[in-house]
Amino acid sequence: MPPTEPCHPNPTFPSAAQFVDQVNNLITNITLPRLHDDLQTLVSFYTRHFRTSTGRDAAIWVQQRLRSVLNDGTNITVSLFEHQWTQPSVIARIPGTSNITIVLSAHIDSVNLYLPFFLAAPGANDDASGVVALLSAFTAISQSKVTFTNTLEFHIYAAEEAGFWGSSDVFSSYNKARRNVYSLLQFDNIGSMAKGHKPSVGIVTDYLPVSFSDYIRLLVLTYLDVPVVETVCGYACSDHAAAIRYGYTGGLVTAGRLEDFTAAEDKSHTSADTMDKVDLEHVMRFAKLGIAYAYELGFADLGGDGIRGYTCDIGYPDGWSGSVLRFGAARSTDPLGLALWALAAFVILMIARPWEEVPCLMKMGRKVKRVFKRGSRGRYTRVTERDVPD
């Protein structure tokens, strides 16, 4: 058994930004037209559901887009991480002189909960916005030709909507290989603010070490022109939870406070999550944050050698209630899951037989039986009369 504390890390981070000039120089390479074109391409896929061919095509497009900006002779790699379903995850790796790894992430899949697999799911804000921010951050960093101390990875996960299946596969493999991932920062739903609220960066504080929260705040206040707000999901609500499960430090940032959104204006998981609702200038801010996070930690002295001497699987941090929510998400995003839900409901009804206990249902059931009996007698009589010879 691994020791308890290493599987619940509380890492230290630099107390000040150390590469302000270099980072500010890199973030000038981010442009709105590039963000616009990338977002337009991603939402053009009818759905990016993880079991569809278009979901796979979207992931392959991301891989090709990342590879297209690489310099000749580079040691940077962009690979597909295949899963047991159709859509792969995408991992871009910028090797450092150390194998200590810093991860930036988002998820590529989308879903329409009204009828998964079949209805349009553009997923502009959830989470094409996060993906395009990472694409621009990766482009700026990879073309800088800088050799970092620590290894940088950009993860674009499949099947987040089903309950972090893609990221769980990735971190399960990293855990088995005893990879030393120092921290992960997930971008999810970063392109749309709640109505009436000014742009801000929301730090989701659930299960987040104070040291990491303080460091994210430091980067935002140093490099961006918007304030920081704290928000909560109430459970482990994105791919950073998979990192936490396997003993790594994971954080999540989003656009503003999740609590400020009304049910009416939240268009996630519908055909209405479209490009016109995304504020590309705010997405640009997150791309800048991604560059700052990667560059600053890419050169930070974090200790260690890139290999940890133990493995962890402590489960998701939100316990039983979170497991129920993830089970529900998996069933509602997967057509097979919908069928299983229907079958489960049918079996429960057949066992419970509520129509035999509740008076109003009993009365309704007797009426239905009488209607069926009358109908069956009528059909029998008509058939008998027709079959009798004249």
ZANU-157936 format. One record per residue (C-alpha): y, z, x; residue in one letter. Coordinates in nm, 3 decimals. Example, Ala and Ser with C-alpha at 12.3 -4.5 7.8 and 13.67 -1.06 7.14 Angstrom:
<recs>
(rec (-0.450 0.780 1.230) "a")
(rec (-0.106 0.714 1.367) "s")
</recs>
This chain:
<recs>
(rec (0.000 0.000 0.000) "m")
(rec (0.349 -0.082 0.133) "p")
(rec (0.597 0.201 0.179) "p")
(rec (0.814 0.255 -0.128) "t")
(rec (1.163 0.227 0.018) "e")
(rec (1.133 -0.117 0.185) "p")
(rec (1.034 -0.264 -0.152) "c")
(rec (1.359 -0.127 -0.301) "h")
(rec (1.604 -0.249 -0.036) "p")
(rec (1.962 -0.128 -0.011) "n")
(rec (2.093 -0.361 0.261) "p")
(rec (2.419 -0.332 0.446) "t")
(rec (2.673 -0.615 0.449) "f")
(rec (2.978 -0.687 0.664) "p")
(rec (3.281 -0.478 0.567) "s")
(rec (3.525 -0.769 0.606) "a")
(rec (3.527 -1.148 0.599) "a")
(rec (3.494 -1.270 0.958) "q")
(rec (3.521 -1.650 0.935) "f")
(rec (3.816 -1.708 0.703) "v")
(rec (3.959 -2.011 0.886) "d")
(rec (3.622 -2.185 0.914) "q")
(rec (3.531 -2.121 0.549) "v")
(rec (3.872 -2.231 0.421) "n")
(rec (3.838 -2.549 0.622) "n")
(rec (3.498 -2.623 0.467) "l")
(rec (3.598 -2.555 0.107) "i")
(rec (3.863 -2.828 0.125) "t")
(rec (3.571 -3.075 0.117) "n")
(rec (3.483 -2.980 -0.242) "i")
(rec (3.628 -3.226 -0.493) "t")
(rec (3.644 -3.236 -0.870) "l")
(rec (3.530 -3.603 -0.891) "p")
(rec (3.211 -3.519 -0.701) "r")
(rec (3.140 -3.221 -0.927) "l")
(rec (3.211 -3.436 -1.232) "h")
(rec (2.975 -3.715 -1.123) "d")
(rec (2.693 -3.473 -1.039) "d")
(rec (2.730 -3.292 -1.370) "l")
(rec (2.744 -3.619 -1.562) "q")
(rec (2.418 -3.729 -1.400) "t")
(rec (2.238 -3.406 -1.481) "l")
(rec (2.340 -3.398 -1.847) "v")
(rec (2.238 -3.765 -1.882) "s")
(rec (1.873 -3.656 -1.874) "f")
(rec (1.771 -3.617 -2.239) "y")
(rec (1.613 -3.283 -2.157) "t")
(rec (1.530 -3.107 -1.833) "r")
(rec (1.252 -2.907 -1.996) "h")
(rec (1.002 -2.802 -1.732) "f")
(rec (0.705 -2.975 -1.898) "r")
(rec (0.873 -3.315 -1.942) "t")
(rec (0.888 -3.625 -1.725) "s")
(rec (1.268 -3.620 -1.751) "t")
(rec (1.264 -3.262 -1.625) "g")
(rec (1.073 -3.381 -1.320) "r")
(rec (1.304 -3.681 -1.278) "d")
(rec (1.605 -3.446 -1.275) "a")
(rec (1.451 -3.233 -0.998) "a")
(rec (1.369 -3.543 -0.792) "i")
(rec (1.725 -3.667 -0.839) "w")
(rec (1.852 -3.332 -0.702) "v")
(rec (1.624 -3.368 -0.400) "q")
(rec (1.751 -3.720 -0.336) "q")
(rec (2.111 -3.614 -0.385) "r")
(rec (2.071 -3.338 -0.126) "l")
(rec (1.898 -3.568 0.121) "r")
(rec (2.167 -3.834 0.082) "s")
(rec (2.431 -3.622 0.258) "v")
(rec (2.224 -3.533 0.565) "l")
(rec (2.319 -3.658 0.910) "n")
(rec (2.073 -3.860 1.114) "d")
(rec (1.845 -3.654 1.336) "g")
(rec (1.908 -3.333 1.149) "t")
(rec (1.651 -3.053 1.134) "n")
(rec (1.756 -2.972 0.775) "i")
(rec (1.476 -3.024 0.523) "t")
(rec (1.481 -3.080 0.147) "v")
(rec (1.140 -3.043 -0.016) "s")
(rec (0.980 -3.012 -0.355) "l")
(rec (0.794 -2.691 -0.439) "f")
(rec (0.527 -2.802 -0.684) "e")
(rec (0.406 -2.583 -0.971) "h")
(rec (0.124 -2.606 -1.223) "q")
(rec (0.362 -2.767 -1.473) "w")
(rec (0.546 -3.101 -1.447) "t")
(rec (0.881 -3.001 -1.300) "q")
(rec (0.903 -2.889 -0.935) "p")
(rec (1.158 -2.660 -0.777) "s")
(rec (1.373 -2.794 -0.492) "v")
(rec (1.431 -2.608 -0.167) "i")
(rec (1.683 -2.718 0.097) "a")
(rec (1.652 -2.535 0.429) "r")
(rec (1.911 -2.517 0.707) "i")
(rec (1.728 -2.353 0.999) "p")
(rec (1.909 -2.089 1.201) "g")
(rec (1.820 -1.937 1.534) "t")
(rec (1.670 -1.649 1.334) "s")
(rec (1.425 -1.673 1.044) "n")
(rec (1.615 -1.410 0.848) "i")
(rec (1.696 -1.605 0.534) "t")
(rec (1.999 -1.613 0.305) "i")
(rec (1.942 -1.781 -0.033) "v")
(rec (2.179 -1.943 -0.283) "l")
(rec (2.015 -2.048 -0.610) "s")
(rec (2.046 -2.195 -0.959) "a")
(rec (1.797 -2.342 -1.206) "h")
(rec (1.744 -2.706 -1.296) "i")
(rec (1.559 -2.674 -1.628) "d")
(rec (1.718 -2.678 -1.974) "s")
(rec (1.584 -2.613 -2.323) "v")
(rec (1.673 -2.664 -2.687) "n")
(rec (1.530 -2.366 -2.873) "l")
(rec (1.551 -2.535 -3.212) "y")
(rec (1.266 -2.766 -3.110) "l")
(rec (1.176 -2.742 -2.740) "p")
(rec (1.037 -3.046 -2.567) "f")
(rec (1.164 -3.283 -2.838) "f")
(rec (1.538 -3.227 -2.905) "l")
(rec (1.819 -3.304 -2.660) "a")
(rec (1.895 -3.026 -2.411) "a")
(rec (2.189 -3.134 -2.192) "p")
(rec (2.223 -2.782 -2.046) "g")
(rec (2.568 -2.853 -1.903) "a")
(rec (2.669 -2.491 -1.859) "n")
(rec (2.313 -2.351 -1.855) "d")
(rec (2.258 -2.434 -1.578) "d")
(rec (2.373 -2.775 -1.457) "a")
(rec (2.701 -2.601 -1.371) "s")
(rec (2.523 -2.378 -1.120) "g")
(rec (2.328 -2.670 -0.973) "v")
(rec (2.633 -2.889 -0.909) "v")
(rec (2.816 -2.598 -0.744) "a")
(rec (2.522 -2.561 -0.504) "l")
(rec (2.510 -2.935 -0.439) "l")
(rec (2.875 -2.934 -0.328) "s")
(rec (2.833 -2.617 -0.122) "a")
(rec (2.527 -2.760 0.051) "f")
(rec (2.707 -3.087 0.123) "t")
(rec (2.999 -2.913 0.291) "a")
(rec (2.782 -2.681 0.498) "i")
(rec (2.519 -2.936 0.602) "s")
(rec (2.781 -3.187 0.719) "q")
(rec (2.961 -2.924 0.929) "s")
(rec (2.688 -2.959 1.195) "k")
(rec (2.710 -2.586 1.262) "v")
(rec (2.408 -2.398 1.399) "t")
(rec (2.384 -2.068 1.217) "f")
(rec (2.233 -1.744 1.339) "t")
(rec (2.040 -1.692 1.016) "n")
(rec (1.851 -1.948 0.811) "t")
(rec (2.016 -2.072 0.493) "l")
(rec (1.822 -2.192 0.190) "e")
(rec (1.941 -2.350 -0.132) "f")
(rec (1.691 -2.307 -0.417) "h")
(rec (1.699 -2.508 -0.740) "i")
(rec (1.432 -2.350 -0.960) "y")
(rec (1.215 -2.500 -1.233) "a")
(rec (1.116 -2.315 -1.551) "a")
(rec (1.376 -2.038 -1.547) "e")
(rec (1.408 -2.058 -1.925) "e")
(rec (1.038 -1.976 -1.965) "a")
(rec (1.082 -1.643 -1.786) "g")
(rec (1.159 -1.723 -1.418) "f")
(rec (0.827 -1.898 -1.363) "w")
(rec (0.952 -2.128 -1.086) "g")
(rec (1.133 -1.863 -0.884) "s")
(rec (0.837 -1.627 -0.927) "s")
(rec (0.608 -1.886 -0.770) "d")
(rec (0.849 -1.933 -0.481) "v")
(rec (0.895 -1.564 -0.407) "f")
(rec (0.528 -1.490 -0.452) "s")
(rec (0.458 -1.737 -0.172) "s")
(rec (0.739 -1.592 0.043) "y")
(rec (0.602 -1.244 -0.015) "n")
(rec (0.252 -1.346 0.092) "k")
(rec (0.397 -1.509 0.405) "a")
(rec (0.601 -1.191 0.465) "r")
(rec (0.923 -1.390 0.480) "r")
(rec (1.236 -1.184 0.539) "n")
(rec (1.486 -1.289 0.272) "v")
(rec (1.790 -1.067 0.326) "y")
(rec (1.963 -1.150 -0.003) "s")
(rec (1.972 -1.404 -0.284) "l")
(rec (2.273 -1.495 -0.498) "l")
(rec (2.204 -1.681 -0.824) "q")
(rec (2.463 -1.898 -1.003) "f")
(rec (2.392 -1.919 -1.377) "d")
(rec (2.625 -2.022 -1.663) "n")
(rec (2.928 -2.046 -1.436) "i")
(rec (3.124 -2.320 -1.613) "g")
(rec (3.245 -2.176 -1.941) "s")
(rec (3.463 -1.872 -2.011) "m")
(rec (3.470 -1.685 -2.341) "a")
(rec (3.749 -1.799 -2.570) "k")
(rec (4.081 -1.628 -2.500) "g")
(rec (3.979 -1.498 -2.157) "h")
(rec (4.121 -1.610 -1.825) "k")
(rec (3.887 -1.739 -1.552) "p")
(rec (3.706 -1.471 -1.356) "s")
(rec (3.385 -1.419 -1.162) "v")
(rec (3.141 -1.190 -1.337) "g")
(rec (2.910 -0.980 -1.122) "i")
(rec (2.601 -0.882 -1.321) "v")
(rec (2.543 -0.522 -1.220) "t")
(rec (2.191 -0.470 -1.359) "d")
(rec (1.961 -0.369 -1.072) "y")
(rec (2.223 -0.472 -0.813) "l")
(rec (2.274 -0.252 -0.505) "p")
(rec (2.633 -0.130 -0.477) "v")
(rec (2.653 -0.267 -0.122) "s")
(rec (2.576 -0.620 -0.247) "f")
(rec (2.816 -0.589 -0.541) "s")
(rec (3.092 -0.477 -0.306) "d")
(rec (3.024 -0.767 -0.072) "y")
(rec (3.039 -1.027 -0.351) "i")
(rec (3.366 -0.870 -0.464) "r")
(rec (3.500 -0.892 -0.110) "l")
(rec (3.420 -1.264 -0.089) "l")
(rec (3.578 -1.341 -0.427) "v")
(rec (3.899 -1.155 -0.346) "l")
(rec (3.917 -1.318 -0.002) "t")
(rec (3.849 -1.678 -0.092) "y")
(rec (3.920 -1.730 -0.463) "l")
(rec (4.226 -1.712 -0.687) "d")
(rec (4.065 -1.526 -0.977) "v")
(rec (3.970 -1.162 -1.039) "p")
(rec (3.628 -1.004 -1.037) "v")
(rec (3.482 -0.841 -1.347) "v")
(rec (3.161 -0.647 -1.392) "e")
(rec (2.917 -0.739 -1.668) "t")
(rec (2.563 -0.657 -1.777) "v")
(rec (2.270 -0.849 -1.917) "c")
(rec (2.073 -0.548 -2.033) "g")
(rec (1.761 -0.685 -1.868) "y")
(rec (1.666 -0.899 -1.567) "a")
(rec (1.804 -1.219 -1.713) "c")
(rec (1.781 -1.488 -1.444) "s")
(rec (1.592 -1.598 -1.134) "d")
(rec (1.732 -1.322 -0.913) "h")
(rec (1.482 -1.097 -1.094) "a")
(rec (1.195 -1.276 -0.918) "a")
(rec (1.345 -1.185 -0.580) "a")
(rec (1.378 -0.822 -0.688) "i")
(rec (1.017 -0.819 -0.811) "r")
(rec (0.892 -0.906 -0.464) "y")
(rec (1.109 -0.656 -0.280) "g")
(rec (1.410 -0.872 -0.195) "y")
(rec (1.776 -0.810 -0.281) "t")
(rec (1.884 -1.036 -0.567) "g")
(rec (2.222 -1.076 -0.736) "g")
(rec (2.362 -1.284 -1.022) "l")
(rec (2.714 -1.413 -1.083) "v")
(rec (2.840 -1.585 -1.395) "t")
(rec (3.165 -1.694 -1.558) "a")
(rec (3.339 -1.377 -1.674) "g")
(rec (3.187 -1.104 -1.888) "r")
(rec (2.876 -1.191 -2.087) "l")
(rec (2.980 -0.935 -2.349) "e")
(rec (3.295 -1.135 -2.432) "d")
(rec (3.105 -1.432 -2.576) "f")
(rec (3.053 -1.442 -2.951) "t")
(rec (2.735 -1.583 -3.097) "a")
(rec (2.933 -1.873 -3.243) "a")
(rec (3.076 -1.989 -2.911) "e")
(rec (2.759 -1.947 -2.705) "d")
(rec (2.606 -2.295 -2.703) "k")
(rec (2.327 -2.221 -2.457) "s")
(rec (1.985 -2.362 -2.544) "h")
(rec (2.123 -2.612 -2.797) "t")
(rec (2.224 -2.978 -2.798) "s")
(rec (2.587 -2.857 -2.805) "a")
(rec (2.577 -2.729 -2.443) "d")
(rec (2.766 -3.039 -2.335) "t")
(rec (2.988 -3.145 -2.049) "m")
(rec (3.314 -3.118 -2.243) "d")
(rec (3.269 -2.740 -2.262) "k")
(rec (3.248 -2.696 -1.884) "v")
(rec (3.559 -2.608 -1.682) "d")
(rec (3.504 -2.799 -1.358) "l")
(rec (3.786 -2.617 -1.182) "e")
(rec (3.600 -2.292 -1.241) "h")
(rec (3.275 -2.449 -1.120) "v")
(rec (3.467 -2.546 -0.805) "m")
(rec (3.554 -2.180 -0.749) "r")
(rec (3.186 -2.090 -0.749) "f")
(rec (3.111 -2.374 -0.506) "a")
(rec (3.371 -2.217 -0.275) "k")
(rec (3.208 -1.876 -0.325) "l")
(rec (2.874 -2.030 -0.230) "g")
(rec (3.016 -2.168 0.093) "i")
(rec (3.174 -1.832 0.178) "a")
(rec (2.853 -1.640 0.104) "y")
(rec (2.636 -1.878 0.308) "a")
(rec (2.872 -1.917 0.603) "y")
(rec (2.967 -1.551 0.639) "e")
(rec (2.607 -1.425 0.614) "l")
(rec (2.481 -1.721 0.815) "g")
(rec (2.650 -1.568 1.120) "f")
(rec (2.615 -1.200 1.032) "a")
(rec (2.413 -0.966 1.253) "d")
(rec (2.153 -0.851 0.999) "l")
(rec (1.885 -0.719 1.233) "g")
(rec (1.513 -0.797 1.223) "g")
(rec (1.323 -1.108 1.321) "d")
(rec (1.263 -1.292 0.995) "g")
(rec (0.921 -1.139 0.930) "i")
(rec (0.871 -0.818 0.736) "r")
(rec (0.565 -0.605 0.805) "g")
(rec (0.458 -0.551 0.445) "y")
(rec (0.423 -0.718 0.106) "t")
(rec (0.564 -0.604 -0.229) "c")
(rec (0.505 -0.668 -0.595) "d")
(rec (0.683 -0.391 -0.783) "i")
(rec (0.708 -0.585 -1.108) "g")
(rec (1.028 -0.685 -1.277) "y")
(rec (1.291 -0.412 -1.269) "p")
(rec (1.348 -0.400 -1.645) "d")
(rec (1.002 -0.269 -1.727) "g")
(rec (0.819 -0.303 -2.057) "w")
(rec (1.119 -0.410 -2.266) "s")
(rec (1.200 -0.689 -2.024) "g")
(rec (0.839 -0.805 -2.030) "s")
(rec (0.860 -0.839 -2.407) "v")
(rec (1.178 -1.046 -2.377) "l")
(rec (1.024 -1.271 -2.113) "r")
(rec (0.710 -1.316 -2.322) "f")
(rec (0.928 -1.418 -2.615) "g")
(rec (1.124 -1.659 -2.395) "a")
(rec (0.805 -1.818 -2.267) "a")
(rec (0.665 -1.864 -2.615) "r")
(rec (0.988 -1.999 -2.763) "s")
(rec (1.058 -2.251 -2.483) "t")
(rec (0.707 -2.395 -2.467) "d")
(rec (0.564 -2.612 -2.749) "p")
(rec (0.219 -2.474 -2.678) "l")
(rec (0.373 -2.130 -2.707) "g")
(rec (0.508 -2.211 -3.052) "l")
(rec (0.160 -2.304 -3.166) "a")
(rec (0.023 -1.979 -3.027) "l")
(rec (0.293 -1.783 -3.210) "w")
(rec (0.199 -1.958 -3.537) "a")
(rec (-0.170 -1.888 -3.478) "l")
(rec (-0.097 -1.522 -3.399) "a")
(rec (0.112 -1.486 -3.715) "a")
(rec (-0.166 -1.644 -3.924) "f")
(rec (-0.430 -1.412 -3.778) "v")
(rec (-0.212 -1.106 -3.839) "i")
(rec (-0.154 -1.211 -4.200) "l")
(rec (-0.525 -1.269 -4.257) "m")
(rec (-0.604 -0.924 -4.120) "i")
(rec (-0.322 -0.736 -4.291) "a")
(rec (-0.341 -0.932 -4.621) "r")
(rec (-0.007 -0.790 -4.742) "p")
(rec (-0.042 -0.969 -5.076) "w")
(rec (-0.316 -0.724 -5.163) "e")
(rec (-0.097 -0.419 -5.107) "e")
(rec (0.260 -0.505 -5.209) "v")
(rec (0.304 -0.525 -5.589) "p")
(rec (0.544 -0.821 -5.590) "c")
(rec (0.321 -1.015 -5.351) "l")
(rec (0.014 -0.927 -5.558) "m")
(rec (0.185 -1.059 -5.870) "k")
(rec (0.291 -1.375 -5.687) "m")
(rec (-0.059 -1.421 -5.553) "g")
(rec (-0.212 -1.395 -5.904) "r")
(rec (0.031 -1.659 -6.029) "k")
(rec (-0.060 -1.891 -5.742) "v")
(rec (-0.431 -1.841 -5.815) "k")
(rec (-0.383 -1.924 -6.183) "r")
(rec (-0.192 -2.242 -6.096) "v")
(rec (-0.466 -2.352 -5.860) "f")
(rec (-0.735 -2.272 -6.116) "k")
(rec (-0.560 -2.475 -6.386) "r")
(rec (-0.513 -2.762 -6.147) "g")
(rec (-0.875 -2.758 -6.039) "s")
(rec (-1.002 -2.749 -6.400) "r")
(rec (-0.778 -3.039 -6.492) "g")
(rec (-0.899 -3.245 -6.199) "r")
(rec (-1.262 -3.164 -6.285) "y")
(rec (-1.213 -3.261 -6.651) "t")
(rec (-1.042 -3.588 -6.564) "r")
(rec (-1.309 -3.678 -6.312) "v")
(rec (-1.585 -3.593 -6.561) "t")
(rec (-1.427 -3.798 -6.838) "e")
(rec (-1.376 -4.096 -6.607) "r")
(rec (-1.737 -4.084 -6.493) "d")
(rec (-1.884 -4.076 -6.845) "v")
(rec (-1.996 -4.429 -6.947) "p")
(rec (-1.855 -4.578 -7.264) "d")
</recs>
